[in-house]
Amino acid sequence: MKVTIYHNPRCGKSREALRILSEKEPDIEIVEYLKTPPSKEDILKILELTKVAAKDLIRTNEAEFKDNYKGKDLDEEGWIDALVKFPKLLQRPIVLTDVSGIVARPPELVNEIV
């Protein structure tokens, strides 16, 4: 089974999720999404596998959200575009397999997917 984690090494929850994953899965694709931002196609795949709305992947405590989107009611496409434009807004960590995905908050949720 292929496992991918959208990871921010500066985030404690992301580091903990990666640690838990590493104990269970030897082959993990690590995507440091701030260094390699997800494309629109990547975001669509995340949404498909996690089965959540784009707005639910938005980190509302980030300055980019407060400066550009606070108080706005965007449609799905608008939130997807926001995630592409400002990858820092993406919730973390996100763990995907070939058939499902989760936002691993708390990190122990990775146990449900692997």
Long-range contacts (C-beta under 8 A, 24 or more apart in sequence): 1-25, 1-97, 1-98, 1-114, 2-27, 2-29, 2-97, 2-98, 3-27, 3-28, 3-29, 3-95, 3-96, 3-97, 3-113, 3-114, 4-28, 4-29, 4-30, 4-31, 4-95, 4-96, 4-97, 5-29, 5-30, 5-31, 5-93, 5-94, 5-95, 5-96, 6-31, 6-33, 6-38, 6-46, 6-90, 6-92, 6-93, 6-94, 6-95, 6-96, 7-31, 7-32, 7-33, 7-92, 7-93, 8-32, 8-33, 8-34, 8-92, 8-93, 11-92, 11-93, 13-92, 13-93, 13-104, 13-105, 13-106, 13-107, 14-92, 14-93, 14-107, 16-107, 17-93, 17-95, 17-104, 17-107, 17-109, 17-110, 18-93, 19-107, 20-107, 20-108, 20-110, 20-111, 21-95, 21-110, 21-114, 24-110, 24-111, 24-114, 25-114, 33-87, 33-90, 33-92, 34-87, 34-88, 37-84, 37-87, 38-83, 38-84, 38-87, 38-90, 39-84, 40-80, 40-81, 40-84, 43-80, 43-83, 43-84, 44-80, 45-96, 46-94, 46-96, 46-101, 47-80, 49-96, 49-97, 49-99, 49-100, 49-101, 50-94, 50-96, 50-100, 50-101, 50-102, 50-103, 51-101, 52-103, 53-79, 54-79, 54-80, 54-82, 54-83, 55-79, 56-91, 56-103, 57-83, 57-89, 57-90, 57-91, 57-94, 57-103, 58-82, 58-83, 58-89, 58-90, 58-91, 59-88, 59-89, 59-90, 59-91, 59-92, 62-86, 62-88, 62-89, 64-88, 64-89, 65-89
